[in-house]
Amino acid sequence: RMANNRAQRAWLEKNFRRGVLNMDCSILKSKTTKRMTLDVASQMGLTDSDWKTKNVYEVTMRDMRDAQLRKQDRRRLVAARVIQIVWRVRCTYQTTKNRVKIK
């Protein structure tokens, strides 16, 4: 059992020095082009539906930035629609409340 612990410690030290392990001894994933692109997209708040993940090797930073801007525009439009609907409902409620006297 003692030899097993030494072997494990030696393996951990060797792989930590090689950059394969994190400080918490979890195994690092190698940074492939695909993984780096997916990480950048995730950091930019993009999901698979926001950009063409099939073209992961051909996508540029400009493409990802454009996808991020399109997503922001869509979210802004949705927020504006929600505000308009709430405003209309509130105005309709106020006008009908004034017309109909509830006893």
N, C-alpha and C positions, 0 to 999 in steps of 0.2 A: 504494500500500500504506500509505503514511503517513496519508493521509486516512481510509482505512478504520479504522486504529487509533484515530484521533481520534474518529471517529464511534462506534466501539464504546465508547470510554471515556466519551464524552458520554452515550450511552444508558445505560450502567451507572450513572453518577453520578445521572442524572435518576431512574431507576427505584429506586435505593437510597434517595434522598431521599423518594420517594413511598411507600416502605415495601413495594415489590414484591419486593425482593431481600434475602436474608439477608447476613450479613457474609461468608460464603464464596461469594457471588454466585449461589447457587442461588435459583431463583424461588420466592417464597412463594405458597402457595395462599390464595385469598381465604377468609375465615372465614364460610362460610354457616352457617345454622342446622343443617343436616344434618351438615356436617363438624365443627362444634363439638360436637354431640351425640355423634357417633361418637368424637371425640377424648376426651371425658370418659368415655365408656363404656370405651374402651381403657385410660385411666389408672386406672379403677376395677377393671381386670382382667376385664371382661366381654367375652365373645365373642358372635358372632351368635346362637348357640344359647341363650344365657343370658337374652336379652330379645327383645322383638318389634321387629325392625329395620324391619318394614313400617310401624310407627307412629312413625317417627323424628321427625316433626314434632309429634306429639301427646304424646310421652313427657315426663314431668317428672322433676326431680331425685329426688323421693320414689320414683317408679317405679324409677328406676335404683338407688337405695339398697336398695329392697326386693329387686330382682333380685340385687344383690351379697350381701345377707344370705341369700337362698335358696341362692345358689351356695356360700357358706361353710358353710351347714348340710349341703348335699349332700356337700361334701368332708369335713366332720367325720364324717358317718355312714359314708362309705366308709373313712376311716382307722380308725374304731372297728371296723368289720367285719374289716379286715385284721388288726388287733391280736388280735381274738378268734379268728380262724382260726389264726393263728400260735401262739397260746397253747394252743388245743385240740390242734393237731398236736404241739406240744412235750410236753404232758402225756401224750398217747397214746403217744408214742415212749418216754417215761420209764417208763410202766407196762408196756409190752410188753417193753422192754429188761430190766426187773427179772424178769419172768416167764420169759422165754426166755433160757437161759444159752447164750451162743455160745462154742463151744470153739475 
